[in-house]
Amino acid sequence: MSDQKLFNEFPPVATEQWEEKIKQDLRGADYEKKLVTKTPDGLRIKPYYREEDLKICEYLQSSPGKFPFVRSSKTKDNNFDIRQNIFVEDFETANKKAVNAVERGANSIGFYVCHQEHISQKDFDILIKNINPETIMLNFISGKLSEKILKLFLKNSEQKKQNPNKIKASFDFDPFGYTTITGDFYNKKNPEKDFGTLKNMLKLTEKYSFIKILTVNGIYFANAGVYPVQELAFALSSANETLAEAQKAGINIENLIPKIIFTFGIGSNYFIEIAKLRAARFLWAKIVETWTAKREIGEMFINSINSDLNKTVCDPYVNQLRNTTEAMSAVIGGTDWLTVNPFDKAYKKPNKFSERIARNIGIILKEEAYFDKSIDPSAGSYYIENLTDNIADKSWELFLEIENKGGYYSALKQNLIQTKIKEAAQTRDLNIATRKEILLGTNQYPNLNETIKDDIDFNVYSWSLPENKNSEIEPIKFYRGAKAFEELRLSVEKLEKQPGVFLLTYGNLAMRKARATFATNFFACAGYKIIDNPGFENLKAGTDAALKEKADIVVICSSDDEYLEIVSEISNSVKGKAITVIAGYPKNHINELNEKGIEHFIHVKSDVLKILQNFNKLLGIK
């Protein structure tokens, strides 16, 4: 059969026809509520996209490596560096770890040295011993020490007679980022000094083509709880303000722009994170275009790091699954550097095992999945192209709102940035508490046999950010969405006797099983002991079993129609000995059940965290 004949047998279906069919199937239900997804940061995602939806994407005809770089700044393949970050406590130990990482597949090393104020040339030489920056990208999370570390690095390089045109390195100098997380510039309230430092660093690296000296840390916002649109808008606003201040300081903007890195946090919303990186490159190219006629320097160099926000102590190996999908999003989105954090980083010092499997994610994506072969593999996807355009539009709206407030620093002083971050974090907290956002193993499907109290050391490093309570700028706060659930569970695990939840299953077989499963997942999130059973033929057998187990909570698992008949007998039998709870919310009988003494209901719309915290109080757990 010829292609033409096949097409004749299956003629195109117009969008209007699809929409009419959808409306018929909805039977009067609201199209927007049922089928259109609206994200907390304002994205509106349709249930399907067609070729005609690509008409709004103005950049579609651009090629990889060409302005506006939405399709990547790469031209040959989708190659990316596999980066491993190392916290430097002892220089020799950190060096050995770095050399080992390089031998096992990393081609980029990041050293946390921002706390090492007394680092000497000897210390530095030990730190990068046997690592050649002509072949391995060296990155220094150096903060206010960036100029000092840069000088140590350049001296080491000159002593080794390395080629300036081959040396690859980056430095984490980010004046506005530092202000955002501490309330002050590196030199307290003196941005002029900070940008004087930046000017000196630029001069020192004039002949070094592949040394980056300025980092824009979008990850700060991601780890404070914001959604992708806000992370992107705040990062771009910070970058734009940095260019403005640099120009005031007499810095040649055209020389500075190629020396900037953007570091973004990557979350688990797979397609949105792909689109975010594509939108980021597009918007940055547009911003650069307003600063210089040299549009070709508007390439955005991206380092992608797994966000800490969604990482958990409970069921920690799920973090590895999160890390994997996030790494895939980053690579498909066209990241230049991929930094995968160890799965246990959130609650203890990573060990060799967790560091190795984190590093191996990038290696597998390259060597086995061949993610480095195809530039912009998501190009042409109706869904991702529209997501890219949608994220770019919404981010640009927020960017302009900040600009209308006088720019990033002015918006910080007016608390605009902080307020929006707090609002986003509150939304996220509520979504996690009500399980609209799932943290597997923490607020849904917890491991019943797991304990976490012996595994946690949240203060794994002695170094912390300085606090200035007299600053006029309120610093943003980092947090993890799971922490409130983890604290709840820890308070239970510290008890000598684990509270018991007895599932009194009775009546309709399908409903009692479903509600018993729901109740199990609900109360296990707090670390309560779940006492399940196959069901009871009569209520007395059920209440006798509950009393024999000395349960603290008895959850009645049955159907809505049966609750009115059975609740009085159960409640009276366990009154004063256990708290009675109904699994479900029979809204037509709530008043009658309240009259029978039932106060507690658990259901799919429950605020799980709030209810479990309340049960802890009722049980006297602090």
C-alpha positions, 0 to 999 in steps of 0.5 A: 500500500502506498503512503498516499493511499494510507493517508487517504484511508486515514484523513486528518482530523481537525482540532475542532473535531477532537474538541467536540469529541472531548466535550461529549466524553466529558458529559458537561464536566468543566474542561479546564478543571478536568483536563487542563493542568495549572502549575503553582508558578502559573503554567497552563498545560493543555491535555494535548498539543498538535502541530499548529501549536508550534506556530507560537514558537519563534525560535523553531527555525534556529539551529544548534549553536546559533542565536538565540541558543534555545537548541543548545550552544553545541554544534557537534554533539550533546557532550557534557562534563560529569562533575563531582563536588568535594567538600574540602576539610583536609587538602590531601584527603580531598585531593585523593578523592578527586584523583580517584573520581577522575580515574573512575569517570569524572572529567570535572571536579568541584572543590568546596573551599569557601570556608578555607580562609587560611589556605596557602599556596602549599595547601592549594598545590596539594589540593590539585596535585596530579589533576591537569586542568588542561584535560579536567575542568576544575571548579572552585566553590570559592565565594568571597575567597574567589580572587585569592583562590584564582591567584593560587590557581594561576600561580600553580598553572604558571609553575607547571607551564600549562597552556592558557588556551587549554586550561579549564576552570571556574570560580563561584564568585556571585555577589548578588547570590551571596547577598540573597542568602546572607543579607550582605555582599562579600564586603558587607554593604559595599558592592563597589568593592565586590565588583572591584574584585570582579574587575581584578579577576577579569583582568587576571584571566584575560588570556585564559579563554576557558576560565569562568569567573562569575556564577549565577546561582539559580539553585539557591532559589530552587533549594528555597522552595520556588518553582521553575518559572521563579527560579529562572526569573530570579536568576536572570534578574540577578544576572542582569543586575550583575551586568549593570553593576559590572558596567558601573565598575568599568568592566567591559561587559563583552569580555565578562559575559563569556566568563559567566556560568549559570547553576540551576537546580533540577527537580523531578518534574521531568519535562518541565525541567527540560523545557526550563533549560531551553527557555533559560538559554533563550531568555539569556540570549535576549538579555545579552542582545540588549547589552551588546551587538555581539549576539554570538556571545549570548551562549548560556553555560549551564551547570545542573545540580540535583535540587535538595528540596525533594530529597528525603531521609526516609527510604533514601534510595528513592533519592537515587531514582530522583537523581537519575530522572533529574539528570536525564532532564538536565542532559536532554535540556542541554546542560554543559555540566552535570553534577549529581549529588550523592543520594545520602547528602541531605542527612550525612557525609556521603561515602564511597558507595553513594559518591560512586553511584552518583557519578555513574549516573552521568557515565551511564547516560553517556556510555550506555544511553548515548544521551551525549550523541544527539543535540536537543533531542526534544526539538520538535516535540509539540509538548516540550516546545510549548512548555519552553515557550510557556516557561519563557513567557511566564519567567519574562513576565516575572523578570519585568516585574522585578525590573519595574521595581528597580531591578534585583537588588532593589526588589531584595530590599523591598522584600519582593523576592523573599515574599514570593519565595515564602509564598512558593514554599508555603504552597509547596508545604501545603501540597506535600502535607496534602499529598498533592506533591508526592515524596515517595517513602515519606508522605506516601507509601512509607517503608513500614520496617524502616527506622531513621533515627540512627542514620541522621546527622543534619550538621555533617559539616561544621561550616555554615553561612554567616548571619548578619541580623543588622542587615536591611536585607532578609536572607532567603532560607534553604529547606527540604520539603520532607523535613517536617514529616521526618521530624514527626517520624523521629519524635515517634521513633525516640519513644520506648513503645511505638504507638499502635494503629489497629485496622478494624476491617469490617463489611464490604470487602472491596471498601474495607481493603482499600481503606485499610491500605489507605490508613496504613500509608497514612499512619505509617508516615508518622512511624506508627505500628500498623496492626492489620488483619484480614477482616472480622465477621462480627464487630465484637471479634474486631473490638476484642482483637483491638483491645487485646493488642492494646492499640492506641488508635482504632481505625474503622475501615468499611464503606460509607453506608455501613459506618452509621450502623457499626460505629456506636458499638465500636466506639463504645467498646474502645472508649477511654482506651483508644482513639477512634478514627474513620477511614473515609469521609461520608459527607452525608453522615458527618453530623450523625457520626459526630453525635455518636462521638466520632471526631477523627476522619482520614481521607484523600483530601486530608492535611496528612501532616497536620492530622498526624501532628495532632495525633502525636499531641493526643498521644502525648508525643513531643 
